[in-house]
Amino acid sequence: MTHILQDMNHLEWIMKQPEVFPHLGFSDYDSIDINKFVNHRVTILANEDETAVSLWEESSPGIFEAHSLFTNDCRGRDAIRVGSDMIEWMIINKDPLLLWGQTPVINKAANWWNRQVGLKYITQVEDPNLNMTMNFYALGSDEVLDTLRTSVASLKANEQSDSNQKFD
């Protein structure tokens, strides 16, 4: 059963697992600051045996960015079940307008998982902090997702226009 994770030492333990750590964007273990994740805007969920956690940061009212961390003990069908349960927990308990997340294009398993748990592909974005291309996924009403897609397309068009004007 999905529950709120109380033990921040366990969160840190999961983050330092060799199958998890390389995907977090930290330079080394010492750069992980657990206190950054412990605040009123972040809901941290875990599965029943705490082999998977998800951090849901409320960036604006009703809009939550997800960070999902799964150990090797929670993969495949288990990961789909656990991820679906965590999303259901968020919908029931937080009544979100939008759930979203970014996944490195090169992480094929995580991209597959996003689609299996019902997230919709929106677009690709470049993450300058991680220096990689990310797939952007979201879950919300059709109206919210359509608005999001339109906004993203408009932003990309403006960026392209600005880029072209620099060389005119």
Secondary structure, DSSP 8 states (H G I E B T S, - for coil): --EE---HHHHHHHHTSTTTGGGS--SSGGG--GGGG-STTEEEEE-TTSSEEEEEEEEETTEEEEEEEE-TTS-HHHHHHHHHHHHHHHHHHH--SEEEEEEETT-HHHHHHHHHTT-EEEEEEEETTTTEEEEEEEEE-HHHHHHHHHHHHHHHHHHHHHHHHHT-
